[in-house]
Amino acid sequence: MSRSSEAAAMKRKRLDSSTQGLVDAEFVVLNVVKSKKNLGVWVADVKKEANIAPALVDKCLTSLVKKNLIKKVPTIQNKAKKHYMAVEYEPSEELTGGAWYSEGKLDKEFITVLRETCLKVIGMMKVATVEGIHDFLKKRKVVECCTSQQVGEILNSMVLDDAIIEVKSTGLGEYHSIPIGSACYRIAVGDTSGPKTIGPMASIPCGACPRISVCTPDGIISPKTCVYYTKWLNIEF
């Protein structure tokens, strides 16, 4: 057995031994929380699924936290809501926001810097792929802690904002170094000096949000729970 397998087995053994003193209600609540894995679960949903008295659910949650079987985790949607997760899981990016969030808040400064930098790189290269831009940033250490996925998400938001356009490589001319059919990006026609100030998504938070690709009406990331979208709706135009 490998060391990692042994470590996992020991962790399961410790967890199994620590559940021996649980009462029936605690088992029910623990199983509900565990079933949600790295997405965790809100207290209201635990009470709904456990189908036991709400006051007893609260008592069980408090007890399970003290026994180090579950933990409270912050969410980017609503910090006031209590969200629980089994201790063996780490919160998913849908809960924490991933690298785009710092201490539970959207890192607008980092997003702005990355958008402006990507635009400059595309302007310099004339046409570029996600991998090409990421390699450029990585080699020159222009932006620290930036992944290829992040670059792709930023480029997608810039396409929505009409700052750049996505095209397919023909393998000819400026595209000679890019495989035919590969997705690549160019500065939007008629603007080679910088980002456009007006676009179909420019006036709303969604246009600058790198998580827009996973935003759905009833999802964990949703317009219903987005504080930035709510603030925008309340602006008097």
Phi, psi and chi 1 to 4 in degrees:
 res  aa     phi    psi   chi1   chi2   chi3   chi4
   1 MET       -  135.0 -177.1 -178.3  -66.9      -
   2 SER   -73.4  164.9   64.9      -      -      -
   3 ARG   -62.2  -39.6  -69.1 -174.6  177.8  178.9
   4 SER   -65.1  -37.9   59.0      -      -      -
   5 SER   -67.2  -40.1  -62.0      -      -      -
   6 GLU   -63.9  -41.2  -69.8  178.2   -3.8      -
   7 ALA   -64.4  -42.1      -      -      -      -
   8 ALA   -64.7  -40.0      -      -      -      -
   9 ALA   -64.8  -41.4      -      -      -      -
  10 MET   -63.7  -38.9  -71.5  -64.1  -68.0      -
  11 LYS   -66.0  -42.7 -174.3  173.3 -176.4  178.5
  12 ARG   -62.6  -38.6  -73.7 -165.9  -61.4  -90.0
  13 LYS   -63.7  -42.2 -173.8  175.8 -179.1 -179.8
  14 ARG   -64.7  -41.6  -73.3 -163.9  -60.1  -90.3
  15 LEU   -65.6  -41.4  -71.4  173.3      -      -
  16 ASP   -62.8  -42.5  -68.7  -19.6      -      -
  17 SER   -68.2  -31.2   62.4      -      -      -
  18 SER   -77.5  -14.2   61.7      -      -      -
  19 THR   -93.4   -0.2   60.2      -      -      -
  20 GLN   -64.4  -30.0  -69.8  178.3   -0.9      -
  21 GLY   -93.7    9.5      -      -      -      -
  22 LEU   -76.8  145.2  -62.1 -177.3      -      -
  23 VAL   -84.4  169.0  -62.5      -      -      -
  24 ASP   -56.2  -44.6  -69.8  -16.7      -      -
  25 ALA   -62.2  -38.8      -      -      -      -
  26 GLU   -65.9  -36.8  -70.7  177.4  -30.6      -
  27 PHE   -62.1  -42.4  -92.7  118.0      -      -
  28 VAL   -62.5  -48.5  172.1      -      -      -
  29 VAL   -64.3  -43.8  172.1      -      -      -
  30 LEU   -60.2  -42.0  179.4   60.8      -      -
  31 ASN   -66.0  -35.5  -73.2  -27.5      -      -
  32 VAL   -64.5  -46.2  170.4      -      -      -
  33 VAL   -64.7  -45.2  176.2      -      -      -
  34 LYS   -62.3  -33.3  -80.8 -170.2  172.1 -175.4
  35 SER   -65.2  -20.3   69.5      -      -      -
  36 LYS   -88.0   -6.8  -53.0  -53.7  177.4 -177.7
  37 LYS    51.2 -128.7  -61.1 -176.6  178.0  179.7
  38 ASN   -83.7    5.1   65.2  -17.8      -      -
  39 LEU   -91.6  -20.8  -68.8  177.2      -      -
  40 GLY    67.4 -172.8      -      -      -      -
  41 VAL  -154.7  143.4   60.2      -      -      -
  42 TRP   -77.1  153.5  -80.4  -32.6      -      -
  43 VAL   -56.1  -43.9  172.6      -      -      -
  44 ALA   -58.8  -38.4      -      -      -      -
  45 ASP   -72.2  -33.9  -69.3  -28.6      -      -
  46 VAL   -62.4  -45.5  176.0      -      -      -
  47 LYS   -63.7  -36.0  -67.1  176.9  179.2  178.2
  48 LYS   -69.6  -44.6 -174.7 -174.7  -59.6 -177.5
  49 GLU   -79.9  -31.9  -66.4 -170.4   31.5      -
  50 ALA   -70.3  -29.5      -      -      -      -
  51 ASN    58.3   39.8 -162.5   28.6      -      -
  52 ILE  -129.9  170.4   55.8  179.7      -      -
  53 ALA   -54.1  131.7      -      -      -      -
  54 PRO   -53.0  -41.6  -28.4   37.1      -      -
  55 ALA   -63.7  -35.3      -      -      -      -
  56 LEU   -71.1  -35.4 -176.8   55.0      -      -
  57 VAL   -61.8  -45.1  170.5      -      -      -
  58 ASP   -59.8  -42.6  -70.4  -28.3      -      -
  59 LYS   -64.1  -41.5 -175.4  176.9  179.8 -179.7
  60 CYS   -66.4  -40.9  -70.8      -      -      -
  61 LEU   -61.8  -44.5  -71.3  171.1      -      -
  62 THR   -61.1  -42.4  -59.3      -      -      -
  63 SER   -66.3  -42.2  175.2      -      -      -
  64 LEU   -67.6  -33.0  -68.5  170.6      -      -
  65 VAL   -66.7  -44.1  169.4      -      -      -
  66 LYS   -62.9  -32.5  -70.3 -179.2  178.6  179.0
  67 LYS   -84.7    3.3  -67.0  176.0  179.9  177.2
  68 ASN    60.2   38.7 -161.6   33.0      -      -
  69 LEU  -103.5  -27.3  -67.2  173.1      -      -
  70 ILE  -134.4  168.8   63.9  173.2      -      -
  71 LYS  -145.3  154.6   58.2 -173.1  175.0 -178.6
  72 LYS   -82.1  139.6  -71.0 -177.0 -179.5 -180.0
  73 VAL  -130.6  141.3  -68.4      -      -      -
  74 PRO   -77.5  152.8   29.7  -35.7      -      -
  75 THR  -128.3  152.1   66.8      -      -      -
  76 ILE   -78.8  -16.4   59.2  174.8      -      -
  77 GLN   -76.8  -48.5  -69.6   80.7   21.8      -
  78 ASN  -154.0  102.9 -166.7  -33.0      -      -
  79 LYS   -67.8  -21.7  -65.8 -179.2  179.6  179.6
  80 ALA   -75.4  -24.6      -      -      -      -
  81 LYS   -78.8  136.8  -72.6 -173.3  176.0 -179.1
  82 LYS   -80.8  124.3  -67.0 -179.1  179.9  179.8
  83 HIS  -122.7  130.9 -151.3   84.1      -      -
  84 TYR  -120.2  153.2  -69.3   90.4      -      -
  85 MET  -150.8  147.8 -179.6  179.9  -62.2      -
  86 ALA   -64.5  145.0      -      -      -      -
  87 VAL   -64.6  -21.9  -67.1      -      -      -
  88 GLU   -78.6   -3.9   56.0  -95.8   40.5      -
  89 TYR  -110.8  153.1  -64.5  105.6      -      -
  90 GLU  -107.9  140.5  -68.7  -61.1  -35.1      -
  91 PRO   -56.4  140.3  -23.2   34.1      -      -
  92 SER   -74.5  165.6   65.9      -      -      -
  93 GLU   -65.6  -26.4  -72.9 -166.9   -3.9      -
  94 GLU   -62.1  -28.7  -75.0   83.9   -6.9      -
  95 LEU   -85.5  -46.1  -69.1 -179.3      -      -
  96 THR   -88.5  -18.7   64.2      -      -      -
  97 GLY    88.0   -7.5      -      -      -      -
  98 GLY    66.8 -148.4      -      -      -      -
  99 ALA   -69.0  -15.7      -      -      -      -
 100 TRP   -77.6  -10.0  -59.6  118.3      -      -
 101 TYR  -116.2  143.3  -76.6   75.9      -      -
 102 SER  -128.0  117.9  176.9      -      -      -
 103 GLU    55.2   40.2  -63.1 -179.6   -4.4      -
 104 GLY    81.4    1.8      -      -      -      -
 105 LYS  -118.8  142.9  -64.8 -178.3  179.7  179.2
 106 LEU   -60.5  125.0 -172.9   65.3      -      -
 107 ASP   -82.4   80.0 -164.9  -19.1      -      -
 108 LYS   -62.7  -36.1  -66.7 -177.2  179.0 -179.9
 109 GLU   -63.8  -45.1 -177.5  177.6   -6.6      -
 110 PHE   -63.7  -42.5  174.6   60.0      -      -
 111 ILE   -62.8  -43.7  -67.2  172.8      -      -
 112 THR   -62.8  -44.9  -61.2      -      -      -
 113 VAL   -62.1  -43.4  169.6      -      -      -
 114 LEU   -67.8  -39.0 -172.0   53.2      -      -
 115 ARG   -62.3  -48.2  -79.4  171.9   61.6   94.6
 116 GLU   -64.8  -38.2  -67.9  176.6   -9.9      -
 117 THR   -67.6  -44.1  -56.2      -      -      -
 118 CYS   -60.6  -40.0  -73.9      -      -      -
 119 LEU   -63.5  -41.6 -168.0   67.9      -      -
 120 LYS   -65.4  -40.4  -69.7  178.1 -178.9  177.4
 121 VAL   -64.9  -42.9  173.9      -      -      -
 122 ILE   -63.9  -41.2  -64.8  172.7      -      -
 123 GLY   -62.0  -36.2      -      -      -      -
 124 MET   -73.9  -41.6 -178.6 -179.2   64.9      -
 125 MET   -82.9  -14.8  -67.1 -178.3  169.8      -
 126 LYS    75.4  -48.0  -56.4  -58.4 -177.8 -175.4
 127 VAL  -145.3  136.2   58.6      -      -      -
 128 ALA  -149.7  154.0      -      -      -      -
 129 THR   -99.7  169.3   62.2      -      -      -
 130 VAL   -58.8  -46.8  171.5      -      -      -
 131 GLU   -63.9  -39.2  -66.4   75.9   15.7      -
 132 GLY   -64.1  -42.6      -      -      -      -
 133 ILE   -68.0  -42.7  -64.1  173.1      -      -
 134 HIS   -62.6  -43.8  178.7 -110.8      -      -
 135 ASP   -61.1  -40.6  -71.4  -17.5      -      -
 136 PHE   -61.4  -47.4 -179.0   93.3      -      -
 137 LEU   -65.8  -38.7  -61.1  177.6      -      -
 138 LYS   -68.0  -46.0 -173.7  176.7 -179.6 -179.4
 139 LYS   -65.8  -37.9  -70.6  177.7 -179.2  177.7
 140 ARG   -95.1   -1.8  -69.8  163.2  177.8   76.5
 141 LYS    51.8   40.4  -62.9 -177.7  179.4 -179.8
 142 VAL   -69.3  -44.0  178.5      -      -      -
 143 VAL  -125.4  123.1  179.4      -      -      -
 144 GLU   -79.2  152.0  -63.1  -67.9  -21.8      -
 145 CYS    54.4   49.5  -57.6      -      -      -
 146 CYS  -119.1  127.7  175.3      -      -      -
 147 THR  -101.3  165.3   66.0      -      -      -
 148 SER   -62.3  -37.1  178.1      -      -      -
 149 GLN   -63.0  -40.9 -179.3 -179.9  -18.6      -
 150 GLN   -63.2  -42.4  -74.1  176.6  -69.8      -
 151 VAL   -59.7  -44.4  171.2      -      -      -
 152 GLY   -61.4  -40.6      -      -      -      -
 153 GLU   -67.7  -39.0  -69.4  177.1   -5.7      -
 154 ILE   -64.4  -43.9  -76.5  -67.6      -      -
 155 LEU   -62.4  -39.5  -65.9  177.4      -      -
 156 ASN   -61.6  -41.2  -73.2  -24.1      -      -
 157 SER   -67.7  -33.0   71.7      -      -      -
 158 MET   -72.1  -31.7  -67.3  171.3   68.9      -
 159 VAL   -65.1  -44.0  169.1      -      -      -
 160 LEU   -62.1  -29.9  -69.0  172.3      -      -
 161 ASP   -89.4    2.5 -158.4   21.7      -      -
 162 ASP    64.4   20.0  -89.2   -1.6      -      -
 163 ALA   -78.5  -32.9      -      -      -      -
 164 ILE  -137.7  170.1   60.3  174.8      -      -
 165 ILE  -126.2  147.8   56.2  175.2      -      -
 166 GLU   -98.3  131.4 -180.0  179.3  -19.4      -
 167 VAL  -133.7  169.8  -64.9      -      -      -
 168 LYS  -105.3  136.8  -62.5  -66.2 -176.5 -179.3
 169 SER   -67.5  137.7  171.5      -      -      -
 170 THR   -96.6  -11.8   61.8      -      -      -
 171 GLY    80.2    2.9      -      -      -      -
 172 LEU  -116.6  155.9  -56.5  173.4      -      -
 173 GLY    56.4 -124.0      -      -      -      -
 174 GLU   -63.8  -16.6  -66.0  177.3  -22.9      -
 175 TYR   -96.7    8.4  -57.2   95.2      -      -
 176 HIS   -60.2  -29.2   72.1  -81.1      -      -
 177 SER   -91.8    0.3   62.3      -      -      -
 178 ILE  -112.7  128.0  -57.1  173.6      -      -
 179 PRO   -53.1  140.4  -26.7   36.3      -      -
 180 ILE   -57.2  131.8  -63.2  175.5      -      -
 181 GLY    90.8  -10.2      -      -      -      -
 182 SER   -71.4  143.6  -63.6      -      -      -
 183 ALA   -73.1  134.2      -      -      -      -
 184 CYS  -146.1  173.8   43.3      -      -      -
 185 TYR  -132.0  146.0  -58.5   85.2      -      -
 186 ARG  -132.8  160.4  -58.1  178.7   59.3   97.8
 187 ILE   -66.2  141.2  -62.9  -67.3      -      -
 188 ALA   -57.9  139.3      -      -      -      -
 189 VAL   -56.2  132.9  176.9      -      -      -
 190 GLY    91.5    2.5      -      -      -      -
 191 ASP  -147.1  104.4 -174.8    0.0      -      -
 192 THR  -116.6    4.7   58.3      -      -      -
 193 SER   -99.3  -20.5   59.3      -      -      -
 194 GLY   172.0 -176.8      -      -      -      -
 195 PRO   -68.1  145.6   25.5  -34.5      -      -
 196 LYS   -69.4  147.4  -73.5 -168.0  171.3 -174.3
 197 THR   -94.0  -15.3   56.3      -      -      -
 198 ILE  -128.3  133.2  -61.9  177.0      -      -
 199 GLY  -163.8  167.7      -      -      -      -
 200 PRO   -60.8  -23.0   21.9  -33.0      -      -
 201 MET  -113.6    3.8  -61.0  -75.1  -75.0      -
 202 ALA   -66.9  -31.0      -      -      -      -
 203 SER   -88.4   -6.3   63.6      -      -      -
 204 ILE  -117.1  154.7   63.3  175.9      -      -
 205 PRO   -58.1  -29.3  -22.8   33.6      -      -
 206 CYS   -58.9  -31.7  -50.4      -      -      -
 207 GLY   -65.5  -24.2      -      -      -      -
 208 ALA  -108.3    0.4      -      -      -      -
 209 CYS   -85.7  119.1 -179.6      -      -      -
 210 PRO   -74.4   -7.2   28.8  -36.2      -      -
 211 ARG   -99.4   12.3  -53.4  -59.6  -66.8  173.7
 212 ILE   -62.5  -26.2 -168.3  171.2      -      -
 213 SER   -68.5  -21.5   61.6      -      -      -
 214 VAL  -112.7   12.4  -66.2      -      -      -
 215 CYS   -88.2  122.7 -178.0      -      -      -
 216 THR  -135.3  156.4   57.6      -      -      -
 217 PRO   -53.0  -38.8  -27.8   36.7      -      -
 218 ASP  -115.2   14.8  -62.2  -47.6      -      -
 219 GLY   -84.7  178.7      -      -      -      -
 220 ILE   -64.7  -41.3  -68.2  179.5      -      -
 221 ILE   -97.7  113.9  -65.3  179.5      -      -
 222 SER  -149.6  149.0  165.4      -      -      -
 223 PRO   -58.0  -26.6  -25.1   35.6      -      -
 224 LYS   -66.5  -30.5  -63.9  178.4 -178.5  177.8
 225 THR  -111.2    1.0   55.3      -      -      -
 226 CYS   -79.4  116.1  177.8      -      -      -
 227 VAL   -67.5  -32.2  -65.7      -      -      -
 228 TYR   -70.2  -39.5  -57.2  101.7      -      -
 229 TYR   -67.5  -39.3 -171.2   67.2      -      -
 230 THR   -63.5  -43.0  -58.6      -      -      -
 231 LYS   -62.8  -39.8  -72.1 -179.8 -179.8  178.8
 232 TRP   -64.1  -39.4  177.8   78.8      -      -
 233 LEU   -63.3  -28.2  -71.6  175.2      -      -
 234 ASN   -87.2   -2.6  -67.4  -31.7      -      -
 235 ILE   -74.8  135.8  -65.1  175.8      -      -
 236 GLU   -89.2  117.5  -66.2 -177.4    2.7      -
 237 PHE   -90.5      -  -65.1   96.8      -      -
